[in-house]
C-alpha cells in the first residue's frame, strides 16, 4: 500500500509589512486555521503543513528554497491574504522546483454587510492580492493550478485533493528507477522512445538488465518460500484440482511462484518502482511472467509488456495517484473490437498481465498455453473487470516533446461468456462514441498499450501533465474530430 500521508504540501501565505503587527497577527491566525482545516479535510490525502507568513523577498526565497530541499514536500499552496507585492516573489519563484497551487480564496466566506469597514478591507484583500500574485506567475510562465472559492467549499477541497494526488505521482517519479528485462519488442515504434530525454524531463531513469541477471535471482529462491506463496495463491484465488499439489499442472504454478518471488526480490533489492519484459527475450526462464506481473502491479509496481517503459512508468504514477481510492489502475491494451452499430465495444486485455485490482469478482488462477514466446504454459489470473466510468492514458514520444493522451470511457459489464479466452478482460465504450474516440486516438498517435484507471479523472491527468511539462490531449464526451485535429496542429506550432 502506498501511504500518501507521509507526504506534505506547504501552505504559504503572502503579505507585507505595510499593515502593522495587529493585521499581520490576524493574517497568521487565519492562515493557520485554513491550513489546519485543509489538513483535516478527509478528501485531501496528504498532510497540509502551515508555514509562517512571508513578507519580503528574503523570506519568500528562503521558504521556497526550503521546500525544494524538503524530502517529503511535494508542492506548495500559495495564498495572498492581503496584498503581497509580486516583485518580492520573483527570486523565489525563479528557483521553485515543486508543483504550485494558487488558492484564490479568503478567510471569510461572506461579506459582513453591517460591520464591514476599512480595517476589514485592509485585512481581507485576497480579491486583488491574488491577482497581483497571479500576474507574476503568468509573467514568469510558471505552470500552476488555480483553485477559486471559499476554502471550506466541497468543490475547492476536491480540486486541491486532485492536485495533491497528481503532485504525489510527480514526486514519486523523481529519482525513480525502472528496469527493462530485455529490450523493446523488435521493430515496434510507439513503445520505444528517448530514455535520456525522459530522464531529463521526468526525473526517472530506465535501464536494461539481462535476463540472466534475473534468472540468477529466480533460481536462488528456496522451495520453502515457493510453497508459502502457493499457499497464498490457494487462499486468494479459485484454482482447479489440476493446479494443486499432485495435479498435472501444479509444476506450472510452482514455476510461476518462483518467478514472482525472484522478480520481487530483484525489484526490491534494486530499488526499482517498475519493470517491463518481452516474450522475445526469455532466455533461461521457464515461462513468461503472468501472475507475477499481475500481483506485483497489485503491490504498486509499474509494469508494461514488450519493453514499454513509458507505460510502466505511467502505471506506477497511476498507482500512486490513486492510492486509497476505490477502484484500481493497471496495464491495458486495446485488443479487439465489437463493431455492432447498436452496441459498439472495445475488448481490452493483454496476453497475461492485467492487474487483478480491477477484478469484479474473485479471480481464477489458470494455466494455459500462450502460443507466443516458445516457453512453457504460463500461470495467470483470469477475471472480468467491473463496469463504470474509467479512462485509458498513453505517453508517446513525438520527437520534440512527450504527449499524454487520455480517452475517457464507460466500462460495461460482460454481456457474453468467454469460455475460450483465459485472460483478464474488460469491455468499454470510448467517449464520445466508438468511431470518434478511436479515430481521435489514432490522429493523436496514441499507443496500443495504456494505463487504465477506474479512479482517476481527466483533471488528475491534466494537473499531472502541467507538472511534468507534458502536452495534454483529452478525448471525452465533447470531442469533435475537426476540433481535435486543429488542436494537434496548433500544438505542433506551439512546441516548435
C-alpha positions as CSV (number, residue, x, y, z in Angstrom):
1,X,0.0,0.0,0.0
2,X,1.3,3.4,-0.9
3,X,0.8,5.8,2.1
4,X,0.3,9.3,0.8
5,X,0.1,10.7,4.4
6,X,3.9,10.5,4.6
7,X,3.9,13.4,2.0
8,X,3.4,17.1,2.7
9,X,2.2,20.2,0.8
10,X,3.2,23.5,2.4
11,X,0.7,26.2,2.9
12,X,2.4,29.6,2.4
13,X,0.6,32.9,2.9
14,X,1.8,36.1,1.3
15,X,1.6,39.6,2.9
16,X,3.8,42.6,3.5
17,X,5.0,44.8,6.4
18,X,2.8,47.7,5.4
19,X,-0.2,46.9,7.6
20,X,1.3,46.7,11.1
21,X,1.7,44.0,13.7
22,X,-2.0,43.7,14.6
23,X,-3.0,43.0,11.0
24,X,-0.2,40.5,10.5
25,X,-1.1,38.7,13.7
26,X,-4.6,38.2,12.2
27,X,-3.2,37.1,8.9
28,X,-1.2,34.4,10.8
29,X,-4.2,33.3,12.8
30,X,-6.4,33.0,9.7
31,X,-3.7,31.2,7.7
32,X,-3.1,28.7,10.5
33,X,-6.9,28.0,10.7
34,X,-7.1,27.5,6.9
35,X,-4.0,25.2,6.8
36,X,-5.4,23.1,9.7
37,X,-8.8,23.0,8.0
38,X,-7.2,21.7,4.8
39,X,-5.1,19.2,6.7
40,X,-8.1,17.9,8.5
41,X,-10.2,17.6,5.3
42,X,-10.9,13.9,4.6
43,X,-10.7,14.5,0.8
44,X,-7.1,15.7,0.9
45,X,-4.8,12.6,1.0
46,X,-1.5,14.3,2.1
47,X,-0.5,16.5,5.0
48,X,-1.0,20.2,4.7
49,X,1.6,22.0,6.7
50,X,1.3,25.6,7.8
51,X,4.2,27.9,7.2
52,X,4.7,31.4,8.7
53,X,3.6,34.4,6.6
54,X,6.2,35.6,4.1
55,X,6.5,39.4,3.9
56,X,9.7,40.1,2.0
57,X,11.9,38.9,-0.9
58,X,14.3,37.2,1.5
59,X,11.6,35.3,3.4
60,X,10.0,34.1,0.2
61,X,13.2,33.0,-1.2
62,X,14.1,31.1,2.0
63,X,10.8,29.3,2.3
64,X,10.8,28.2,-1.4
65,X,14.5,27.1,-1.1
66,X,13.5,25.0,1.9
67,X,10.5,23.5,0.1
68,X,12.8,22.5,-2.8
69,X,15.1,20.5,-0.5
70,X,12.5,19.1,1.9
71,X,12.3,15.4,1.1
72,X,8.6,14.9,1.9
73,X,7.4,18.2,0.5
74,X,5.7,17.5,-2.8
75,X,4.4,21.0,-3.6
76,X,3.2,24.4,-2.2
77,X,-0.1,26.1,-1.9
78,X,0.2,29.8,-2.1
79,X,-2.4,32.3,-0.9
80,X,-2.3,36.1,-0.6
81,X,-4.3,37.1,2.4
82,X,-3.5,40.8,1.9
83,X,-1.6,42.5,-0.9
84,X,1.8,40.9,-1.4
85,X,3.8,43.0,-4.0
86,X,4.7,40.4,-6.6
87,X,8.2,41.6,-7.3
88,X,9.0,40.2,-3.9
89,X,8.2,36.7,-5.3
90,X,10.4,36.8,-8.4
91,X,13.6,35.3,-6.8
92,X,11.7,32.7,-5.0
93,X,9.5,31.6,-7.9
94,X,12.6,31.5,-10.2
95,X,14.1,28.6,-8.2
96,X,10.8,26.8,-7.4
97,X,11.2,23.1,-8.3
98,X,8.0,21.8,-6.7
99,X,4.4,21.9,-8.1
100,X,2.4,25.1,-7.3
101,X,-1.2,25.5,-6.5
102,X,-2.6,29.1,-6.2
103,X,-5.6,29.1,-3.9
104,X,-7.7,32.1,-4.7
105,X,-9.8,32.2,-1.5
106,X,-10.4,34.4,1.5
107,X,-10.8,33.7,5.2
108,X,-14.4,34.8,5.4
109,X,-17.0,33.3,3.1
110,X,-19.5,36.2,3.3
111,X,-19.2,40.0,3.4
112,X,-20.2,41.2,6.9
113,X,-22.6,43.8,5.5
114,X,-23.5,45.6,8.7
115,X,-20.0,45.8,10.2
116,X,-17.6,46.0,7.2
117,X,-15.1,48.9,7.5
118,X,-11.7,49.8,6.1
119,X,-9.9,47.8,8.7
120,X,-11.7,44.7,7.5
121,X,-10.9,45.7,3.9
122,X,-7.2,46.1,4.6
123,X,-7.1,42.7,6.2
124,X,-9.1,40.8,3.6
125,X,-7.6,41.7,0.3
126,X,-7.3,38.4,-1.5
127,X,-9.6,39.5,-4.3
128,X,-6.8,41.8,-5.6
129,X,-3.8,40.4,-3.7
130,X,-4.1,37.1,-5.5
131,X,-4.4,38.9,-8.9
132,X,-1.0,40.6,-8.2
133,X,0.5,37.2,-7.5
134,X,-1.2,35.6,-10.5
135,X,0.3,38.2,-12.8
136,X,3.9,37.5,-11.8
137,X,3.4,33.7,-12.1
138,X,1.9,34.2,-15.6
139,X,4.7,36.7,-16.5
140,X,7.3,34.1,-15.4
141,X,5.5,31.4,-17.5
142,X,5.2,29.1,-14.4
143,X,2.8,26.2,-14.6
144,X,0.4,26.0,-11.7
145,X,-3.1,25.1,-10.8
146,X,-5.5,27.9,-9.8
147,X,-8.4,27.0,-7.5
148,X,-11.1,29.6,-6.8
149,X,-13.6,29.6,-4.0
150,X,-14.0,29.5,-0.2
151,X,-11.5,27.2,1.4
152,X,-14.3,25.1,3.1
153,X,-16.3,24.5,-0.1
154,X,-16.5,20.9,-1.1
155,X,-15.6,21.7,-4.7
156,X,-12.4,23.6,-3.6
157,X,-11.3,20.7,-1.4
158,X,-11.9,18.3,-4.2
159,X,-9.7,20.3,-6.6
160,X,-6.9,20.6,-4.0
161,X,-7.2,16.8,-3.5
162,X,-6.9,16.1,-7.2
163,X,-3.8,18.4,-7.4
164,X,-2.2,16.8,-4.4
165,X,-2.6,13.3,-5.9
166,X,-1.1,14.5,-9.1
167,X,1.8,16.0,-7.1
168,X,2.3,12.7,-5.3
169,X,2.6,10.9,-8.6
170,X,5.1,13.5,-9.9
171,X,7.1,13.4,-6.7
172,X,7.3,9.6,-6.9
173,X,8.9,9.8,-10.4
174,X,11.8,12.0,-9.1
175,X,14.8,9.7,-8.8
176,X,12.7,6.6,-9.6
177,X,14.3,3.6,-11.3
178,X,12.6,1.4,-13.9
179,X,14.1,-1.8,-15.2
180,X,13.7,-3.4,-18.6
181,X,14.4,-7.1,-18.8
182,X,15.5,-7.4,-22.3
183,X,14.9,-4.8,-25.0
184,X,11.9,-3.4,-26.8
185,X,9.8,-5.8,-28.9
186,X,11.6,-5.9,-32.2
187,X,10.6,-3.3,-34.8
188,X,7.9,-1.7,-32.6
189,X,7.9,2.1,-32.8
190,X,5.4,3.5,-30.3
191,X,6.7,1.6,-27.2
192,X,10.2,2.8,-27.8
193,X,11.5,6.4,-27.2
194,X,14.2,8.6,-25.9
195,X,15.1,7.4,-22.4
196,X,17.7,10.2,-22.0
197,X,15.2,12.9,-22.7
198,X,12.7,11.1,-20.4
199,X,15.2,11.2,-17.5
200,X,15.8,14.9,-18.2
201,X,12.1,15.7,-18.4
202,X,10.6,13.4,-15.9
203,X,13.3,12.6,-13.3
204,X,13.2,8.8,-13.6
205,X,15.8,6.5,-15.2
206,X,15.3,3.4,-17.3
207,X,18.0,0.8,-17.8
208,X,18.1,-2.6,-19.2
209,X,19.3,-5.7,-17.3
210,X,20.0,-9.1,-18.9
211,X,17.5,-11.9,-18.4
212,X,20.4,-13.9,-16.9
213,X,20.7,-11.4,-14.1
214,X,17.1,-12.0,-13.2
215,X,17.3,-15.8,-13.8
216,X,20.1,-16.0,-11.3
217,X,17.9,-14.5,-8.6
218,X,14.9,-16.6,-9.6
219,X,17.0,-19.8,-9.3
220,X,18.1,-18.8,-5.8
221,X,14.6,-18.9,-4.4
222,X,14.0,-21.6,-1.9
223,X,11.3,-24.3,-2.0
224,X,10.0,-23.2,1.4
225,X,9.4,-19.6,0.0
226,X,7.7,-21.1,-3.1
227,X,5.4,-23.3,-1.1
228,X,4.4,-20.5,1.2
229,X,3.5,-18.3,-1.8
230,X,1.5,-21.2,-3.4
231,X,-0.5,-21.4,-0.1
232,X,-1.3,-17.7,-0.6
233,X,-2.4,-18.4,-4.1
234,X,-4.8,-21.2,-2.9
235,X,-6.3,-18.9,-0.3
236,X,-6.7,-16.0,-2.7
237,X,-7.9,-17.4,-5.9
238,X,-10.2,-20.1,-7.4
239,X,-8.0,-23.0,-8.6
240,X,-8.8,-26.3,-10.3
241,X,-7.6,-29.5,-8.8
242,X,-5.1,-29.9,-11.7
243,X,-3.2,-26.9,-10.3
244,X,-3.0,-28.1,-6.7
245,X,-0.1,-30.2,-5.4
246,X,-0.1,-33.6,-7.1
247,X,-2.1,-32.2,-10.1
248,X,-0.9,-32.4,-13.7
249,X,-0.4,-28.6,-14.0
250,X,1.0,-27.9,-10.5
251,X,4.5,-27.6,-11.8
252,X,3.4,-24.5,-13.9
253,X,2.1,-22.9,-10.7
254,X,5.3,-23.8,-8.8
255,X,7.4,-22.2,-11.5
256,X,5.2,-19.1,-11.7
257,X,5.6,-18.6,-7.9
258,X,9.3,-19.0,-8.2
259,X,9.3,-16.3,-10.9
260,X,7.2,-13.9,-8.8
261,X,9.5,-14.3,-5.8
262,X,12.6,-13.8,-7.9
263,X,11.1,-10.8,-9.7
264,X,10.0,-9.2,-6.4
265,X,13.4,-9.7,-4.8
266,X,15.2,-8.2,-7.8
267,X,13.0,-5.1,-7.8
268,X,13.1,-4.6,-4.1
269,X,16.8,-5.1,-3.7
270,X,17.5,-2.8,-6.7
271,X,15.1,-0.1,-5.5
272,X,13.1,-0.3,-8.7
273,X,9.5,1.1,-8.9
274,X,8.5,-0.8,-12.0
275,X,9.6,-3.0,-14.9
276,X,8.9,-4.3,-18.4
277,X,9.7,-7.6,-20.1
278,X,9.2,-9.1,-23.5
279,X,8.2,-12.6,-24.7
280,X,11.0,-12.3,-27.3
281,X,13.7,-12.4,-24.6
282,X,13.1,-15.1,-22.0
283,X,16.4,-17.0,-22.1
284,X,16.7,-19.1,-19.1
285,X,13.2,-18.5,-17.9
286,X,10.7,-21.4,-17.9
287,X,7.6,-19.2,-18.7
288,X,6.7,-15.6,-19.4
289,X,5.8,-13.9,-16.1
290,X,2.0,-13.8,-15.9
291,X,0.6,-13.9,-12.4
292,X,4.0,-12.4,-11.3
293,X,3.4,-9.2,-13.2
294,X,-0.2,-9.1,-12.2
295,X,0.5,-9.4,-8.5
296,X,3.5,-7.1,-8.5
297,X,1.3,-4.4,-10.1
298,X,-1.3,-5.0,-7.4
299,X,1.5,-4.3,-4.9
300,X,2.2,-1.0,-6.5
301,X,4.9,-1.6,-9.1
302,X,4.5,-0.2,-12.6
303,X,4.5,-2.7,-15.4
304,X,4.1,-2.9,-19.2
305,X,4.9,-5.6,-21.7
306,X,7.2,-5.8,-24.6
307,X,9.8,-3.3,-23.2
308,X,7.2,-0.5,-23.0
309,X,9.0,1.6,-20.3
310,X,6.8,4.7,-20.7
311,X,3.6,2.8,-19.9
312,X,5.3,1.0,-17.0
313,X,6.3,4.4,-15.5
314,X,2.7,5.8,-16.1
315,X,1.1,2.7,-14.4
316,X,3.3,3.4,-11.4
317,X,2.3,7.1,-11.3
318,X,-1.4,6.0,-11.5
319,X,-0.8,3.6,-8.6
320,X,0.5,6.4,-6.5
321,X,-2.1,9.0,-7.6
322,X,-5.0,6.5,-7.0
323,X,-3.8,5.2,-3.7
324,X,-6.6,4.9,-1.2
325,X,-9.4,5.5,-3.7
326,X,-12.0,2.9,-4.6
327,X,-11.0,1.1,-7.9
328,X,-7.8,0.1,-9.5
329,X,-5.1,1.0,-12.0
330,X,-3.4,-1.4,-14.4
331,X,-1.6,-2.0,-17.6
332,X,-4.0,-2.4,-20.5
333,X,-4.2,-2.9,-24.2
334,X,-7.0,-2.3,-26.8
335,X,-7.1,-5.8,-28.2
336,X,-10.1,-6.3,-30.5
337,X,-13.4,-4.6,-31.4
338,X,-17.1,-5.4,-31.5
339,X,-18.4,-3.2,-34.3
340,X,-22.1,-3.8,-33.7
341,X,-23.7,-0.5,-34.8
342,X,-26.1,-0.6,-31.9
343,X,-23.6,-1.7,-29.3
344,X,-20.0,-0.9,-30.4
345,X,-17.4,-2.1,-27.8
346,X,-13.7,-2.4,-27.3
347,X,-12.3,-5.6,-25.7
348,X,-9.4,-4.6,-23.6
349,X,-6.9,-7.2,-22.4
350,X,-3.3,-8.4,-22.7
351,X,-1.7,-11.8,-23.2
352,X,-1.4,-12.3,-19.4
353,X,-0.7,-9.2,-17.4
354,X,-3.7,-7.2,-16.5
355,X,-3.8,-6.3,-12.8
356,X,-6.4,-8.0,-10.6
357,X,-7.0,-4.8,-8.7
358,X,-9.6,-4.2,-11.5
359,X,-11.4,-7.5,-10.9
360,X,-15.1,-7.5,-10.4
361,X,-15.1,-10.9,-8.6
362,X,-12.6,-13.4,-7.2
363,X,-10.1,-14.1,-9.9
364,X,-9.3,-17.7,-11.1
365,X,-5.7,-18.9,-11.3
366,X,-5.4,-20.8,-14.5
367,X,-2.6,-22.4,-16.7
368,X,-3.0,-22.4,-20.5
369,X,-0.7,-22.4,-23.5
370,X,0.3,-18.9,-24.6
371,X,1.0,-19.6,-28.3
372,X,3.8,-17.0,-28.4
373,X,7.3,-16.9,-26.9
374,X,8.1,-20.6,-27.2
375,X,8.0,-21.3,-23.5
376,X,6.1,-23.4,-21.0
377,X,2.4,-22.8,-20.3
378,X,2.2,-19.7,-18.0
379,X,0.0,-19.2,-15.0
380,X,-2.2,-16.2,-15.0
381,X,-5.2,-14.7,-13.2
382,X,-8.4,-14.7,-15.2
383,X,-11.3,-12.3,-14.4
384,X,-13.8,-9.8,-15.7
385,X,-13.4,-6.1,-14.9
386,X,-16.4,-4.2,-13.5
387,X,-18.3,-1.6,-15.4
388,X,-18.2,2.1,-14.7
389,X,-16.5,5.3,-15.6
390,X,-12.8,4.9,-16.5
391,X,-10.1,6.2,-18.7
392,X,-7.1,5.0,-20.8
393,X,-3.9,7.0,-20.9
394,X,-0.8,6.8,-23.1
395,X,2.5,8.6,-23.1
396,X,4.0,8.8,-26.6
397,X,7.3,10.3,-27.8
398,X,6.5,12.9,-30.5
399,X,10.2,13.6,-31.2
400,X,10.3,17.2,-29.9
401,X,8.1,16.5,-26.8
402,X,6.2,13.8,-24.9
403,X,2.4,13.7,-25.3
404,X,0.0,12.5,-22.7
405,X,-3.2,11.3,-24.3
406,X,-6.3,10.2,-22.5
407,X,-9.6,8.7,-23.6
408,X,-12.5,8.8,-21.1
409,X,-14.5,5.6,-21.4
410,X,-17.5,3.8,-20.0
411,X,-16.7,0.2,-19.0
412,X,-19.6,-2.2,-19.3
413,X,-20.4,-5.5,-17.6
414,X,-19.6,-8.6,-19.8
415,X,-22.6,-9.5,-21.9
416,X,-21.4,-12.9,-23.1
417,X,-19.3,-15.7,-21.7
418,X,-15.8,-16.0,-22.9
419,X,-15.0,-19.7,-22.1
420,X,-12.1,-19.9,-24.5
421,X,-10.4,-16.7,-23.7
422,X,-8.4,-17.3,-20.5
423,X,-7.2,-13.8,-19.8
424,X,-8.3,-10.8,-17.8
425,X,-10.7,-8.7,-19.9
426,X,-12.7,-5.5,-19.8
427,X,-15.3,-4.1,-22.2
428,X,-15.7,-0.4,-22.7
429,X,-17.3,2.2,-24.9
430,X,-15.0,5.1,-25.8
431,X,-16.3,8.6,-25.5
432,X,-17.8,10.4,-27.3
433,X,-18.6,7.3,-29.4
434,X,-16.7,4.3,-30.9
435,X,-15.8,5.8,-34.2
436,X,-14.9,9.3,-33.0
437,X,-12.9,8.0,-30.0
438,X,-10.9,5.5,-32.0
439,X,-10.2,8.0,-34.8
440,X,-9.2,10.7,-32.4
441,X,-6.8,8.3,-30.6
442,X,-5.2,7.4,-33.9
443,X,-4.9,11.0,-35.1
444,X,-3.1,11.8,-31.9
445,X,-0.7,8.9,-32.2
446,X,-1.8,7.1,-29.1
447,X,-0.2,3.7,-28.3
448,X,-1.9,0.4,-28.2
449,X,-0.6,0.0,-24.6
450,X,-2.2,2.1,-22.0
451,X,-2.6,2.7,-18.3
452,X,-6.2,2.0,-17.4
453,X,-7.8,3.7,-14.4
454,X,-11.1,3.2,-12.5
455,X,-10.4,6.0,-10.0
456,X,-8.5,8.8,-11.7
457,X,-10.1,11.6,-13.8
458,X,-9.0,13.9,-16.6
459,X,-8.4,16.6,-14.0
460,X,-5.9,14.4,-12.2
461,X,-4.1,13.8,-15.5
462,X,-4.3,17.5,-16.6
463,X,-2.7,18.5,-13.3
464,X,0.0,15.8,-13.7
465,X,0.7,16.9,-17.3
466,X,1.2,20.5,-16.2
467,X,3.7,19.5,-13.5
468,X,5.6,17.3,-15.9
469,X,5.5,19.7,-18.8
470,X,3.6,17.2,-21.0
471,X,1.5,18.1,-23.9
472,X,-2.0,17.0,-22.8
473,X,-4.8,15.8,-25.2
474,X,-8.1,14.7,-23.8
475,X,-10.7,12.7,-25.8
476,X,-14.1,12.9,-24.0
477,X,-17.8,13.3,-24.3
478,X,-17.4,16.7,-26.1
479,X,-14.6,15.7,-28.5
480,X,-15.1,16.5,-32.2
481,X,-12.6,15.3,-34.8
482,X,-12.2,18.6,-36.6
483,X,-11.6,20.5,-33.4
484,X,-9.1,17.8,-32.2
485,X,-7.2,17.9,-35.4
486,X,-6.9,21.6,-35.2
487,X,-5.7,21.3,-31.5
488,X,-3.0,18.9,-32.7
489,X,-1.9,21.3,-35.5
490,X,-1.8,24.3,-33.0
491,X,0.2,22.2,-30.6
492,X,2.8,21.4,-33.3
493,X,3.3,25.1,-33.8
494,X,3.5,25.8,-30.1
495,X,6.1,23.1,-29.4
496,X,8.3,24.3,-32.3
